[in-house]
Amino acid sequence: MKMIFRWHGPKDPISLQYIRQIPGLYGIVSSLYDLPLGEVWPGERIQVLTGAAAAHGLRMEVVDSFRVHEEIKLGRPGREKLMPQYISTLKNLAASGIKVVCYNFMPVFDWTRTQMEFPLSDGSNTLSFEAERVEQLDVSKGIPLPGWGTRYTPEKLQALLDEYASVTTEQMWSNLEYFLSQLVPVAEELGLKLALHADDPPRPVFGLPRIIKNIDDHRRVLDIVDSTANGLTLCSGTLGSDLRNDVPSFINEFAARKRVHFVHLRNVKVGENGDFYESAHLTQCGSLDMAEIVKALHDADFQGYARPDHGRMIWGETGVPGYGLYDRALGIMYLQGLWEGIGKEKTRALAQRPRVAA
């Protein structure tokens, strides 16, 4: 397992100089966050990021926030003009040494939280989600919540929601199939692996057709194009925010098939009503058994990329919510400790097996 750390580029308040000091770190994951949807990622700009990582002894072989244009998600005719641009971007990524491309297929909105500084009893704060607060929002006035398409005016947002009102779940699946049928063969030829992230949180919002929520949905994604280039970003915190999703089962099935290319590891504390907040990574701090999750990855001989996904803001740190240095660094060390301990326990167990006489 290659441990990496999300870096938001040169404007990130956390420098690569600090990131490189985390023991055992393989590299970083980043993106060209400022580019408009669907615009070709210039090779020289990608290489600025990979070069910055290399200058600090880190590798950048994964990109995230490979955002899919609404024309494609809606299945509009305009998608035909966009696909060549996505293909050009894949070629530029591969030429720059990128191996895994993380994306999602969530309509209109990306990951959704209702509070960015939810206070915890230890004095830290974290990201949280409260369903009732979402349900009470007046969409006509805009949606002032993190992850909620804040780049749209209230009028544009309402227009998009109106368009999606006529898009069924099966149409959404058909639009994803179109996207993958166009890109997976190109990715396969380039040696790239596409890694789809589940809907975050994995539940309906405003009646939108969110389709990547559970293990059956993940199976269906992989069946669309049966290729190792068509894979998954398995996010423990996203899937685990619905307690019906057994995260180790996802790993046992999909990582064993070598279709998990990127893993986001974080814990969440989920209430009886389904509301949740993002806790510290330790098993005892949340609702997920992180030791079992890491063991499942180890048992599957997972050799892909993993990162501590989000973290609390601790020790007075300020910055991009969920993306402070300190708690994510603690998370990496905890996850690496689990990984090392599991490996050594297996080695000891193997050494203690009785030898069979010749």
C-alpha positions in Angstrom: 0.0 0.0 0.0 1.4 3.4 -1.1 0.5 6.1 1.4 -0.1 9.5 -0.2 -1.3 12.9 1.0 -3.6 15.3 -0.7 -2.0 18.6 -1.6 -4.0 21.5 -3.1 -1.1 22.9 -5.1 1.0 26.0 -4.6 -1.8 27.9 -2.9 -2.2 25.2 -0.2 -1.3 26.6 3.2 0.5 23.3 3.9 3.8 23.2 2.1 5.4 20.2 0.5 8.3 20.9 2.8 6.1 20.0 5.8 4.4 17.1 4.0 7.7 15.4 3.1 8.4 15.2 6.9 5.6 12.6 7.4 7.4 9.2 7.9 6.6 6.5 5.3 5.0 8.8 2.8 5.1 7.7 -0.8 3.8 10.9 -2.5 1.0 13.3 -3.0 -2.3 13.4 -4.9 -3.4 16.7 -6.4 -5.3 18.3 -9.3 -5.7 21.5 -11.4 -8.5 22.7 -9.2 -9.0 26.1 -10.9 -9.7 24.9 -14.5 -13.3 25.1 -15.8 -15.2 21.9 -16.2 -14.3 20.0 -19.3 -11.3 22.1 -20.2 -8.2 20.2 -21.3 -5.6 20.0 -18.6 -2.3 21.4 -20.1 0.6 19.0 -19.9 2.9 21.7 -18.7 0.7 22.6 -15.8 0.4 18.9 -14.7 4.2 18.7 -14.8 4.5 21.8 -12.6 2.8 19.7 -9.9 4.7 16.5 -10.5 8.0 18.5 -10.6 7.2 20.2 -7.3 6.6 16.8 -5.7 9.8 15.4 -7.1 11.8 18.3 -5.9 10.7 17.3 -2.3 11.4 13.6 -2.8 7.7 12.7 -3.3 5.9 11.1 -6.2 2.7 12.3 -7.8 1.1 9.4 -9.6 -2.6 10.1 -8.8 -4.9 13.0 -9.6 -8.3 13.7 -8.0 -11.1 16.1 -8.7 -11.2 15.0 -12.3 -14.6 16.6 -12.6 -17.2 15.4 -15.1 -19.2 18.1 -16.9 -22.9 18.3 -16.4 -23.5 18.0 -20.1 -22.2 14.4 -19.8 -24.1 13.6 -16.6 -27.3 14.9 -18.1 -26.7 13.1 -21.4 -27.0 16.3 -23.5 -25.8 16.4 -27.1 -23.0 18.7 -26.0 -21.2 15.8 -24.5 -20.0 14.7 -27.9 -17.8 17.8 -28.2 -16.5 17.4 -24.6 -15.3 13.8 -24.9 -12.3 14.6 -27.1 -11.2 17.2 -24.5 -11.4 14.5 -21.8 -9.4 12.2 -24.0 -6.7 14.9 -24.5 -6.5 15.4 -20.8 -6.0 11.6 -20.2 -3.1 11.7 -22.8 -1.5 14.6 -21.0 -1.9 13.0 -17.6 -0.3 9.7 -18.8 2.6 11.6 -20.5 3.2 13.3 -17.2 3.6 10.1 -15.2 0.1 9.9 -13.8 -1.2 6.3 -13.2 -4.6 6.7 -11.4 -7.4 9.2 -12.1 -10.0 9.7 -9.4 -13.4 11.1 -10.4 -17.1 11.0 -9.3 -20.4 11.0 -11.1 -22.5 13.1 -8.6 -25.0 15.4 -10.3 -24.6 19.1 -9.6 -23.1 18.8 -6.2 -19.9 17.2 -5.0 -19.4 15.9 -1.4 -21.9 17.5 1.0 -21.6 18.6 4.6 -23.8 20.9 6.6 -21.1 22.1 9.0 -17.4 22.7 8.4 -16.5 23.3 12.1 -18.6 20.9 14.0 -17.3 21.1 17.6 -16.1 17.9 19.3 -15.8 17.4 23.1 -12.0 17.5 22.9 -12.0 21.0 21.6 -11.2 20.1 18.0 -13.7 20.6 15.1 -14.6 18.6 12.1 -17.0 18.2 9.1 -20.5 17.0 9.7 -23.8 16.2 7.9 -27.3 16.8 9.3 -30.1 15.6 7.0 -32.8 17.7 8.5 -30.9 20.9 7.8 -30.6 19.9 4.2 -34.3 19.2 3.9 -35.2 22.6 5.3 -33.2 24.5 2.6 -35.0 26.8 0.2 -33.3 25.9 -3.1 -34.6 29.1 -4.8 -32.3 31.2 -2.5 -29.2 29.2 -3.3 -27.6 26.6 -1.2 -25.0 28.0 1.2 -23.5 24.7 2.2 -20.0 23.2 1.5 -20.0 20.9 -1.5 -23.2 22.3 -2.9 -22.4 23.7 -6.3 -21.6 27.1 -4.9 -20.3 28.2 -8.2 -23.9 28.4 -9.5 -26.2 31.4 -9.0 -29.6 30.5 -7.4 -31.2 30.8 -10.9 -28.7 28.5 -12.6 -28.9 26.0 -9.7 -32.7 25.9 -10.0 -32.4 25.4 -13.7 -30.0 22.5 -13.3 -32.2 20.8 -10.7 -35.2 21.2 -13.0 -33.3 19.5 -15.8 -32.3 16.6 -13.5 -35.9 16.2 -12.4 -36.6 14.5 -15.8 -33.5 12.3 -15.6 -34.3 8.8 -14.2 -31.9 6.6 -12.4 -31.6 4.4 -15.4 -30.8 7.4 -17.6 -28.1 8.4 -15.2 -26.6 4.9 -15.5 -26.8 5.1 -19.3 -24.9 8.5 -19.2 -22.2 6.9 -17.0 -22.0 4.0 -19.4 -21.5 6.5 -22.3 -18.7 8.2 -20.4 -16.9 5.0 -19.5 -17.3 3.4 -23.0 -15.5 6.5 -24.4 -12.7 6.8 -21.9 -11.9 3.3 -20.6 -10.4 2.0 -23.9 -8.3 5.2 -24.1 -7.2 4.8 -20.4 -6.4 1.1 -21.1 -4.2 2.0 -24.0 -2.4 4.7 -22.1 -1.8 2.5 -19.0 -4.1 4.7 -16.9 -6.6 3.5 -14.3 -9.9 5.3 -13.8 -11.2 5.2 -10.2 -14.8 6.1 -9.5 -15.6 7.6 -6.1 -19.0 6.8 -4.5 -21.7 9.5 -4.0 -20.9 11.4 -0.8 -23.0 10.9 1.3 -24.4 7.7 -0.4 -28.1 8.8 -0.2 -30.5 10.8 -2.3 -30.4 14.6 -2.0 -33.1 16.9 -3.5 -34.4 13.9 -5.4 -31.3 13.8 -7.6 -30.4 10.5 -9.3 -27.4 9.5 -7.2 -26.4 6.1 -8.3 -23.1 5.0 -6.6 -24.3 4.2 -3.1 -23.9 0.5 -2.2 -22.1 -2.7 -3.1 -24.6 -3.6 -5.9 -24.0 -0.2 -7.5 -20.2 -0.8 -7.4 -20.6 -4.2 -9.1 -22.7 -2.6 -11.8 -20.0 0.1 -12.5 -17.4 -2.6 -13.0 -19.6 -4.6 -15.3 -20.1 -1.6 -17.6 -16.7 -2.2 -19.0 -14.9 -5.2 -17.8 -11.3 -3.8 -17.7 -8.8 -3.1 -14.9 -8.8 0.4 -16.3 -12.3 0.7 -15.1 -11.9 0.7 -11.3 -12.9 2.3 -8.0 -11.8 4.8 -5.4 -13.0 3.0 -2.3 -13.8 5.6 0.4 -14.4 4.1 3.8 -15.9 7.3 5.3 -18.3 7.8 2.4 -19.5 4.2 2.3 -19.4 3.9 6.1 -21.7 6.8 6.6 -24.5 4.4 5.6 -24.1 1.6 8.2 -25.7 -0.8 5.9 -22.5 -0.7 3.9 -20.0 -3.2 5.3 -16.7 -1.7 4.1 -14.5 -4.8 4.6 -16.9 -6.7 2.3 -16.4 -4.1 -0.4 -12.6 -4.6 -0.1 -12.9 -8.4 0.0 -14.7 -8.4 -3.3 -13.3 -5.6 -5.3 -9.7 -5.3 -4.1 -9.3 -9.1 -4.5 -10.4 -8.5 -8.1 -7.7 -5.8 -8.5 -10.3 -3.2 -9.3 -9.7 -0.9 -6.3 -7.0 1.6 -7.4 -7.3 4.2 -4.8 -8.5 4.1 -1.1 -9.6 7.0 1.1 -9.3 6.0 4.7 -11.2 7.8 7.4 -13.6 7.1 10.2 -17.1 8.5 10.8 -19.4 8.6 13.8 -22.9 7.8 12.6 -26.0 8.5 14.7 -29.2 6.4 14.8 -30.9 8.8 12.4 -28.0 8.6 9.9 -26.5 12.0 10.6 -22.7 11.8 11.0 -19.5 13.6 11.7 -16.0 12.8 10.7 -14.0 11.5 13.7 -10.4 10.8 14.4 -9.1 7.8 12.4 -8.9 5.4 15.4 -11.6 2.7 15.5 -12.6 3.7 19.0 -13.4 7.2 17.8 -16.0 6.4 15.2 -18.5 3.8 13.9 -16.1 1.9 11.6 -13.6 -0.8 12.5 -10.5 0.7 10.9 -8.4 -2.3 11.9 -10.7 -4.7 10.0 -10.7 -2.3 7.0 -6.9 -2.2 6.9 -6.7 -6.0 7.4 -9.0 -6.6 4.5 -6.7 -4.5 2.3 -3.7 -6.4 3.6 -5.4 -9.8 3.0 -6.2 -8.7 -0.6 -2.5 -7.8 -1.1 -3.5 -4.2 -1.9 -0.6 -2.5 -3.6 -2.4 0.6 -4.8 -2.6 4.1 -3.4 -4.2 5.2 -0.1 -4.6 8.5 1.7 -6.0 9.6 5.1 -9.2 11.2 3.9 -10.0 14.4 5.7 -9.2 15.1 9.3 -10.2 17.2 12.3 -8.7 20.6 12.8 -6.7 20.2 16.0 -4.1 22.1 18.0 -5.4 25.5 16.8 -4.7 24.8 13.2 -6.6 26.7 10.6 -6.9 26.1 6.8 -9.0 24.2 4.3 -11.6 22.4 6.4 -10.9 18.7 6.6 -7.4 19.2 5.1 -5.3 20.3 8.0 -1.8 18.9 8.4 -1.8 17.6 11.9 -4.7 15.2 12.1 -4.1 13.8 8.7 -0.5 13.1 9.6 -1.7 11.4 12.8 -4.0 9.4 10.6 -1.3 8.2 8.3 0.9 7.1 11.2 -2.0 5.2 12.7 -2.9 3.5 9.4 0.8 2.6 8.8 1.0 1.2 12.3 -2.0 -1.1 11.6 -0.5 -2.2 8.3 2.9 -3.0 9.8 1.3 -4.8 12.8 -0.9 -6.9 10.6 2.0 -7.9 8.3 4.3 -8.8 11.3 1.5 -10.9 12.9 1.1 -12.8 9.7 4.8 -13.4 9.4 4.9 -14.7 13.0 1.9 -17.0 12.4 3.6 -18.4 9.3 6.9 -19.0 11.2 5.0 -20.9 13.9 3.3 -23.3 11.6 4.4 -26.9 12.1 6.7 -28.1 9.3 5.4 -31.1 7.3 7.9 -33.9 7.2 9.2 -34.7 3.8 
